[in-house]
Amino acid sequence: KFAEINSSIDGYSIFVTSNYDEWQKQAKALHQCICACGYYQGTADGNYTIVFIQKEGVPIATAQIYQNGNLGQFYADETDRNNCAPSEEVRAALDKWMAQVPKSKFKKAKPRQRKSAKKEVAA
């Protein structure tokens, strides 16, 4: 659902993925709990979207975007929890990316109804 969104902004690769190996790479490099604390399932449930920011394939930051398009958590390397905010340059790149993404992209997808399922008619 994010495939048509430009993912290269100011030298940063900004993207959404369901590839768990990519999630683990990001979590390990940035000392983040996105894998250990259930964020993958929260994304699968449509509660929010996790956005990855990398530069030349190196994880830089991770952002949590809620269904209404608002930014939730936004962290770079969490080794020092008191100083793990991404740089202003990274924030500016994320802001540009978010400006081109319709807020509807962050909403929970409605379950598809199977074509073979017939609606019951009340008697």
OpenMM code with the backbone's topology and positions (N, CA, C; nanometers):
from openmm import Vec3, app, unit

residues = "LYS PHE ALA GLU ILE ASN SER SER ILE ASP GLY TYR SER ILE PHE VAL THR SER ASN TYR ASP GLU TRP GLN LYS GLN ALA LYS ALA LEU HIS GLN CYS ILE CYS ALA CYS GLY TYR TYR GLN GLY THR ALA ASP GLY ASN TYR THR ILE VAL PHE ILE GLN LYS GLU GLY VAL PRO ILE ALA THR ALA GLN ILE TYR GLN ASN GLY ASN LEU GLY GLN PHE TYR ALA ASP GLU THR ASP ARG ASN ASN CYS ALA PRO SER GLU GLU VAL ARG ALA ALA LEU ASP LYS TRP MET ALA GLN VAL PRO LYS SER LYS PHE LYS LYS ALA LYS PRO ARG GLN ARG LYS SER ALA LYS LYS GLU VAL ALA ALA".split()
positions = [
    Vec3(0.0803, -0.1193, 0.0000),
    Vec3(0.0000, 0.0000, 0.0000),
    Vec3(0.0848, 0.1260, 0.0000),
    Vec3(0.2156, 0.1102, 0.0253),
    Vec3(0.3064, 0.2247, 0.0210),
    Vec3(0.4013, 0.2189, -0.0988),
    Vec3(0.3829, 0.1209, -0.1864),
    Vec3(0.4762, 0.0978, -0.2974),
    Vec3(0.4907, 0.2180, -0.3900),
    Vec3(0.3833, 0.2951, -0.4114),
    Vec3(0.3911, 0.4071, -0.5043),
    Vec3(0.4443, 0.5353, -0.4397),
    Vec3(0.4753, 0.5309, -0.3117),
    Vec3(0.5268, 0.6481, -0.2404),
    Vec3(0.6779, 0.6570, -0.2616),
    Vec3(0.7275, 0.7758, -0.2964),
    Vec3(0.8709, 0.7973, -0.3143),
    Vec3(0.9427, 0.7633, -0.1843),
    Vec3(1.0377, 0.6719, -0.1902),
    Vec3(1.1044, 0.6294, -0.0678),
    Vec3(1.2450, 0.6859, -0.0546),
    Vec3(1.2888, 0.7677, -0.1488),
    Vec3(1.4217, 0.8263, -0.1418),
    Vec3(1.4075, 0.9772, -0.1246),
    Vec3(1.4443, 1.0241, -0.0060),
    Vec3(1.4299, 1.1667, 0.0251),
    Vec3(1.5571, 1.2161, 0.0921),
    Vec3(1.6198, 1.3153, 0.0318),
    Vec3(1.7408, 1.3788, 0.0862),
    Vec3(1.8493, 1.2778, 0.1239),
    Vec3(1.8627, 1.1729, 0.0447),
    Vec3(1.9657, 1.0727, 0.0702),
    Vec3(1.9245, 0.9625, 0.1661),
    Vec3(1.8026, 0.9696, 0.2174),
    Vec3(1.7518, 0.8675, 0.3095),
    Vec3(1.6518, 0.7783, 0.2376),
    Vec3(1.6541, 0.6531, 0.2722),
    Vec3(1.5542, 0.5578, 0.2241),
    Vec3(1.4498, 0.5466, 0.3344),
    Vec3(1.3265, 0.5806, 0.3020),
    Vec3(1.2176, 0.5793, 0.3999),
    Vec3(1.1112, 0.4853, 0.3466),
    Vec3(1.0811, 0.3808, 0.4232),
    Vec3(0.9936, 0.2770, 0.3696),
    Vec3(0.9204, 0.2010, 0.4796),
    Vec3(0.8176, 0.1282, 0.4350),
    Vec3(0.7386, 0.0399, 0.5205),
    Vec3(0.7588, -0.1002, 0.4661),
    Vec3(0.7798, -0.1958, 0.5540),
    Vec3(0.7983, -0.3340, 0.5101),
    Vec3(0.7374, -0.4316, 0.6108),
    Vec3(0.6972, -0.5462, 0.5605),
    Vec3(0.6520, -0.6537, 0.6489),
    Vec3(0.7586, -0.7628, 0.6573),
    Vec3(0.8759, -0.7373, 0.5998),
    Vec3(0.9860, -0.8330, 0.6028),
    Vec3(1.0464, -0.8356, 0.7437),
    Vec3(1.0252, -0.9462, 0.8141),
    Vec3(1.0685, -0.9542, 0.9538),
    Vec3(1.2202, -0.9476, 0.9667),
    Vec3(1.2934, -0.9978, 0.8683),
    Vec3(1.4395, -0.9873, 0.8734),
    Vec3(1.4828, -0.8411, 0.8741),
    Vec3(1.4133, -0.7577, 0.7986),
    Vec3(1.4435, -0.6146, 0.7969),
    Vec3(1.4107, -0.5520, 0.9330),
    Vec3(1.3008, -0.5949, 0.9927),
    Vec3(1.2658, -0.5475, 1.1268),
    Vec3(1.3778, -0.5820, 1.2254),
    Vec3(1.4263, -0.7052, 1.2197),
    Vec3(1.5320, -0.7483, 1.3118),
    Vec3(1.6618, -0.6715, 1.2883),
    Vec3(1.6946, -0.6473, 1.1618),
    Vec3(1.8142, -0.5694, 1.1285),
    Vec3(1.8049, -0.4305, 1.1915),
    Vec3(1.6910, -0.3664, 1.1757),
    Vec3(1.6694, -0.2324, 1.2292),
    Vec3(1.6772, -0.2339, 1.3822),
    Vec3(1.6090, -0.3294, 1.4431),
    Vec3(1.6062, -0.3384, 1.5892),
    Vec3(1.7456, -0.3606, 1.6468),
    Vec3(1.8199, -0.4504, 1.5865),
    Vec3(1.9541, -0.4817, 1.6362),
    Vec3(2.0472, -0.3622, 1.6222),
    Vec3(2.0489, -0.2994, 1.5050),
    Vec3(2.1401, -0.1872, 1.4809),
    Vec3(2.1106, -0.0675, 1.5706),
    Vec3(1.9818, -0.0441, 1.5994),
    Vec3(1.9424, 0.0749, 1.6754),
    Vec3(1.9072, 0.0455, 1.8209),
    Vec3(1.9288, -0.0787, 1.8629),
    Vec3(1.8994, -0.1195, 2.0007),
    Vec3(1.7544, -0.0895, 2.0378),
    Vec3(1.6631, -0.1230, 1.9455),
    Vec3(1.5213, -0.0953, 1.9642),
    Vec3(1.4440, -0.2229, 1.9958),
    Vec3(1.3275, -0.2050, 2.0544),
    Vec3(1.2447, -0.3182, 2.0970),
    Vec3(1.1306, -0.3480, 1.9993),
    Vec3(1.1390, -0.3014, 1.8752),
    Vec3(1.0269, -0.3186, 1.7820),
    Vec3(0.9920, -0.4646, 1.7574),
    Vec3(1.0878, -0.5536, 1.7695),
    Vec3(1.0586, -0.6965, 1.7510),
    Vec3(1.0174, -0.7613, 1.8829),
    Vec3(1.0863, -0.7277, 1.9895),
    Vec3(1.0638, -0.7915, 2.1190),
    Vec3(0.9339, -0.7490, 2.1861),
    Vec3(0.8802, -0.6336, 2.1518),
    Vec3(0.7633, -0.5801, 2.2237),
    Vec3(0.6329, -0.5832, 2.1444),
    Vec3(0.6265, -0.6618, 2.0395),
    Vec3(0.4994, -0.6818, 1.9717),
    Vec3(0.4585, -0.5776, 1.8691),
    Vec3(0.5485, -0.4904, 1.8291),
    Vec3(0.5124, -0.3892, 1.7303),
    Vec3(0.4788, -0.4517, 1.5949),
    Vec3(0.5430, -0.5635, 1.5643),
    Vec3(0.5134, -0.6322, 1.4370),
    Vec3(0.3667, -0.6735, 1.4345),
    Vec3(0.3174, -0.7313, 1.5443),
    Vec3(0.1774, -0.7722, 1.5522),
    Vec3(0.0847, -0.6509, 1.5514),
    Vec3(0.1236, -0.5454, 1.6195),
    Vec3(0.0428, -0.4232, 1.6195),
    Vec3(0.0269, -0.3651, 1.4806),
    Vec3(0.1321, -0.3758, 1.4007),
    Vec3(0.1249, -0.3311, 1.2619),
    Vec3(0.0339, -0.4237, 1.1823),
    Vec3(0.0510, -0.5541, 1.2030),
    Vec3(-0.0334, -0.6518, 1.1325),
    Vec3(-0.1803, -0.6319, 1.1666),
    Vec3(-0.2085, -0.5919, 1.2902),
    Vec3(-0.3465, -0.5672, 1.3333),
    Vec3(-0.4000, -0.4328, 1.2842),
    Vec3(-0.3141, -0.3514, 1.2243),
    Vec3(-0.3563, -0.2221, 1.1706),
    Vec3(-0.3636, -0.1110, 1.2734),
    Vec3(-0.3034, -0.1309, 1.3908),
    Vec3(-0.3089, -0.0285, 1.4956),
    Vec3(-0.2209, 0.0921, 1.4647),
    Vec3(-0.1137, 0.0695, 1.3893),
    Vec3(-0.0196, 0.1737, 1.3513),
    Vec3(0.0697, 0.1188, 1.2407),
    Vec3(0.1539, 0.2048, 1.1870),
    Vec3(0.2495, 0.1672, 1.0829),
    Vec3(0.3891, 0.1982, 1.1345),
    Vec3(0.4813, 0.1065, 1.1148),
    Vec3(0.6207, 0.1305, 1.1498),
    Vec3(0.6944, 0.1663, 1.0215),
    Vec3(0.7654, 0.2793, 1.0259),
    Vec3(0.8381, 0.3310, 0.9112),
    Vec3(0.9876, 0.3228, 0.9414),
    Vec3(1.0622, 0.2715, 0.8447),
    Vec3(1.2060, 0.2547, 0.8597),
    Vec3(1.2800, 0.3624, 0.7819),
    Vec3(1.3842, 0.4163, 0.8427),
    Vec3(1.4668, 0.5173, 0.7784),
    Vec3(1.6099, 0.4656, 0.7794),
    Vec3(1.6675, 0.4593, 0.6599),
    Vec3(1.8037, 0.4115, 0.6454),
    Vec3(1.8801, 0.5043, 0.5522),
    Vec3(2.0112, 0.4999, 0.5651),
    Vec3(2.0982, 0.5743, 0.4733),
    Vec3(2.2024, 0.4757, 0.4226),
    Vec3(2.2017, 0.4545, 0.2914),
    Vec3(2.2926, 0.3587, 0.2274),
    Vec3(2.2814, 0.2209, 0.2921),
    Vec3(2.1583, 0.1812, 0.3260),
    Vec3(2.1332, 0.0501, 0.3838),
    Vec3(2.1584, 0.0390, 0.5326),
    Vec3(2.2030, 0.1466, 0.5950),
    Vec3(2.2327, 0.1461, 0.7387),
    Vec3(2.1133, 0.2058, 0.8135),
    Vec3(2.0577, 0.1314, 0.9108),
    Vec3(1.9452, 0.1855, 0.9876),
    Vec3(1.9808, 0.3154, 1.0592),
    Vec3(1.8917, 0.4139, 1.0472),
    Vec3(1.9126, 0.5462, 1.1071),
    Vec3(1.8071, 0.5753, 1.2134),
    Vec3(1.6798, 0.5418, 1.1840),
    Vec3(1.5713, 0.5724, 1.2771),
    Vec3(1.4486, 0.4898, 1.2419),
    Vec3(1.3562, 0.4834, 1.3363),
    Vec3(1.2290, 0.4133, 1.3191),
    Vec3(1.1184, 0.5042, 1.3710),
    Vec3(1.0084, 0.5109, 1.2958),
    Vec3(0.8963, 0.5963, 1.3359),
    Vec3(0.7684, 0.5135, 1.3425),
    Vec3(0.6847, 0.5476, 1.4362),
    Vec3(0.5525, 0.4846, 1.4526),
    Vec3(0.4483, 0.5888, 1.4115),
    Vec3(0.3653, 0.5522, 1.3129),
    Vec3(0.2620, 0.6434, 1.2652),
    Vec3(0.1263, 0.5817, 1.2977),
    Vec3(0.0432, 0.6569, 1.3681),
    Vec3(-0.0891, 0.6080, 1.4048),
    Vec3(-0.1859, 0.6151, 1.2876),
    Vec3(-0.3010, 0.5528, 1.3023),
    Vec3(-0.4021, 0.5456, 1.1962),
    Vec3(-0.4471, 0.6834, 1.1477),
    Vec3(-0.4422, 0.7841, 1.2343),
    Vec3(-0.4849, 0.9184, 1.1960),
    Vec3(-0.3738, 0.9976, 1.1267),
    Vec3(-0.2572, 0.9325, 1.1064),
    Vec3(-0.1452, 0.9973, 1.0403),
    Vec3(-0.0532, 1.0728, 1.1331),
    Vec3(-0.0803, 1.0711, 1.2625),
    Vec3(0.0053, 1.1402, 1.3581),
    Vec3(0.1272, 1.0560, 1.3932),
    Vec3(0.2382, 1.1241, 1.4147),
    Vec3(0.3621, 1.0590, 1.4539),
    Vec3(0.3552, 1.0168, 1.5992),
    Vec3(0.3875, 0.8916, 1.6244),
    Vec3(0.3951, 0.8394, 1.7608),
    Vec3(0.5408, 0.8424, 1.8047),
    Vec3(0.5955, 0.7259, 1.8318),
    Vec3(0.7348, 0.7169, 1.8717),
    Vec3(0.8255, 0.7388, 1.7503),
    Vec3(0.9382, 0.8053, 1.7720),
    Vec3(1.0341, 0.8332, 1.6651),
    Vec3(1.1722, 0.8336, 1.7277),
    Vec3(1.2466, 0.7255, 1.7044),
    Vec3(1.3757, 0.7089, 1.7712),
    Vec3(1.4856, 0.6705, 1.6740),
    Vec3(1.6067, 0.7139, 1.7089),
    Vec3(1.7268, 0.6705, 1.6384),
    Vec3(1.7887, 0.5604, 1.7260),
    Vec3(1.9175, 0.5628, 1.7458),
    Vec3(1.9842, 0.4618, 1.8283),
    Vec3(1.9435, 0.4795, 1.9745),
    Vec3(1.8872, 0.3748, 2.0318),
    Vec3(1.8344, 0.3837, 2.1681),
    Vec3(1.9326, 0.3364, 2.2749),
    Vec3(2.0612, 0.3288, 2.2422),
    Vec3(2.1600, 0.2916, 2.3432),
    Vec3(2.1503, 0.3872, 2.4617),
    Vec3(2.1364, 0.5149, 2.4344),
    Vec3(2.1192, 0.6169, 2.5381),
    Vec3(1.9754, 0.6683, 2.5288),
    Vec3(1.8857, 0.6146, 2.6106),
    Vec3(1.7431, 0.6517, 2.6043),
    Vec3(1.7194, 0.8000, 2.6286),
    Vec3(1.8132, 0.8694, 2.6931),
    Vec3(1.7965, 1.0124, 2.7186),
    Vec3(1.8364, 1.0971, 2.5983),
    Vec3(1.9036, 1.0347, 2.5009),
    Vec3(1.9513, 1.1101, 2.3849),
    Vec3(1.9390, 1.0237, 2.2593),
    Vec3(1.8162, 0.9820, 2.2281),
    Vec3(1.7972, 0.8929, 2.1124),
    Vec3(1.7072, 0.9533, 2.0054),
    Vec3(1.6849, 1.0829, 2.0133),
    Vec3(1.6031, 1.1490, 1.9116),
    Vec3(1.6813, 1.1576, 1.7809),
    Vec3(1.6149, 1.1342, 1.6683),
    Vec3(1.6826, 1.1494, 1.5392),
    Vec3(1.7249, 1.2944, 1.5174),
    Vec3(1.8225, 1.3140, 1.4308),
    Vec3(1.8698, 1.4489, 1.4010),
    Vec3(1.7604, 1.5288, 1.3306),
    Vec3(1.7780, 1.6596, 1.3270),
    Vec3(1.6839, 1.7472, 1.2569),
    Vec3(1.6782, 1.7124, 1.1085),
    Vec3(1.7903, 1.6717, 1.0518),
    Vec3(1.7952, 1.6339, 0.9098),
    Vec3(1.7078, 1.5106, 0.8839),
    Vec3(1.7150, 1.4132, 0.9736),
    Vec3(1.6331, 1.2923, 0.9603),
    Vec3(1.4866, 1.3278, 0.9812),
    Vec3(1.4588, 1.4126, 1.0777),
    Vec3(1.3207, 1.4559, 1.1033),
    Vec3(1.2634, 1.5278, 0.9804),
    Vec3(1.3439, 1.6125, 0.9176),
    Vec3(1.2987, 1.6853, 0.7991),
    Vec3(1.2684, 1.5886, 0.6845),
    Vec3(1.3504, 1.4859, 0.6676),
    Vec3(1.3263, 1.3864, 0.5624),
    Vec3(1.1969, 1.3102, 0.5898),
    Vec3(1.1746, 1.2707, 0.7152),
    Vec3(1.0505, 1.2012, 0.7495),
    Vec3(0.9299, 1.2922, 0.7265),
    Vec3(0.9419, 1.4180, 0.7646),
    Vec3(0.8318, 1.5130, 0.7432),
    Vec3(0.7976, 1.5246, 0.5944),
    Vec3(0.8990, 1.5299, 0.5086),
    Vec3(0.8752, 1.5367, 0.3635),
    Vec3(0.8066, 1.4093, 0.3147),
    Vec3(0.8503, 1.2944, 0.3660),
    Vec3(0.7892, 1.1671, 0.3269),
    Vec3(0.6422, 1.1643, 0.3695),
    Vec3(0.6160, 1.2035, 0.4942),
    Vec3(0.4790, 1.2016, 0.5456),
    Vec3(0.3892, 1.2991, 0.4702),
    Vec3(0.4450, 1.4094, 0.4232),
    Vec3(0.3656, 1.5083, 0.3491),
    Vec3(0.3147, 1.4524, 0.2164),
    Vec3(0.3825, 1.3541, 0.1608),
    Vec3(0.3390, 1.2972, 0.0336),
    Vec3(0.2533, 1.1718, 0.0510),
    Vec3(0.2362, 1.1267, 0.1740),
    Vec3(0.1565, 1.0065, 0.1998),
    Vec3(0.0158, 1.0467, 0.2441),
    Vec3(-0.0866, 1.0057, 0.1704),
    Vec3(-0.2231, 1.0346, 0.2153),
    Vec3(-0.2494, 0.9683, 0.3510),
    Vec3(-0.3136, 1.0399, 0.4407),
    Vec3(-0.3400, 0.9840, 0.5741),
    Vec3(-0.4195, 0.8537, 0.5668),
    Vec3(-0.4949, 0.8359, 0.4607),
    Vec3(-0.5738, 0.7136, 0.4460),
    Vec3(-0.4847, 0.5891, 0.4377),
    Vec3(-0.3590, 0.6060, 0.3993),
    Vec3(-0.2660, 0.4924, 0.3908),
    Vec3(-0.2379, 0.4323, 0.5281),
    Vec3(-0.2537, 0.5122, 0.6326),
    Vec3(-0.2236, 0.4655, 0.7675),
    Vec3(-0.3435, 0.4006, 0.8363),
    Vec3(-0.4595, 0.4124, 0.7777),
    Vec3(-0.5808, 0.3545, 0.8368),
    Vec3(-0.5787, 0.2028, 0.8250),
    Vec3(-0.6455, 0.1402, 0.9173),
    Vec3(-0.6571, -0.0056, 0.9164),
    Vec3(-0.7352, -0.0492, 0.7930),
    Vec3(-0.6796, -0.1453, 0.7218),
    Vec3(-0.7477, -0.1970, 0.6031),
    Vec3(-0.8725, -0.2735, 0.6444),
    Vec3(-0.9782, -0.2549, 0.5686),
    Vec3(-1.1016, -0.3276, 0.5960),
    Vec3(-1.0846, -0.4711, 0.5492),
    Vec3(-1.1364, -0.5666, 0.6249),
    Vec3(-1.1246, -0.7057, 0.5810),
    Vec3(-1.1983, -0.7260, 0.4493),
    Vec3(-1.1381, -0.8038, 0.3641),
    Vec3(-1.2017, -0.8324, 0.2351),
    Vec3(-1.3090, -0.9374, 0.2530),
    Vec3(-1.4173, -0.9190, 0.1824),
    Vec3(-1.5237, -1.0187, 0.1845),
    Vec3(-1.4994, -1.1108, 0.0659),
    Vec3(-1.5023, -1.2381, 0.0919),
    Vec3(-1.4797, -1.3340, -0.0143),
    Vec3(-1.5957, -1.3301, -0.1136),
    Vec3(-1.5622, -1.3436, -0.2385),
    Vec3(-1.6654, -1.3406, -0.3433),
    Vec3(-1.7620, -1.4563, -0.3290),
    Vec3(-1.7123, -1.5673, -0.2793),
    Vec3(-1.7971, -1.6851, -0.2673),
    Vec3(-1.8919, -1.6779, -0.1475),
    Vec3(-1.8635, -1.5864, -0.0562),
    Vec3(-1.9498, -1.5733, 0.0604),
    Vec3(-2.0804, -1.5053, 0.0212),
    Vec3(-2.1891, -1.5690, 0.0498),
    Vec3(-2.3201, -1.5127, 0.0166),
    Vec3(-2.3816, -1.4541, 0.1423),
    Vec3(-2.4480, -1.3423, 0.1258),
    Vec3(-2.5145, -1.2789, 0.2377),
    Vec3(-2.6411, -1.3557, 0.2705),
    Vec3(-2.6629, -1.3725, 0.3998),
    Vec3(-2.7839, -1.4401, 0.4465),
    Vec3(-2.9015, -1.3434, 0.4405),
    Vec3(-3.0118, -1.3890, 0.3960),
    Vec3(-3.1314, -1.3065, 0.3896),
    Vec3(-3.2191, -1.3441, 0.5077),
    Vec3(-3.2604, -1.2427, 0.5833),
    Vec3(-3.3446, -1.2687, 0.6997),
    Vec3(-3.4850, -1.3143, 0.6520),
    Vec3(-3.5372, -1.4131, 0.7221),
    Vec3(-3.6697, -1.4668, 0.6838),
    Vec3(-3.7814, -1.3862, 0.7439),
] * unit.nanometer
topology = app.Topology()
chain = topology.addChain("A")
for resn in residues:
    res = topology.addResidue(resn, chain)
    for name in ("N", "CA", "C"):
        topology.addAtom(name, app.Element.getBySymbol(name[0]), res)
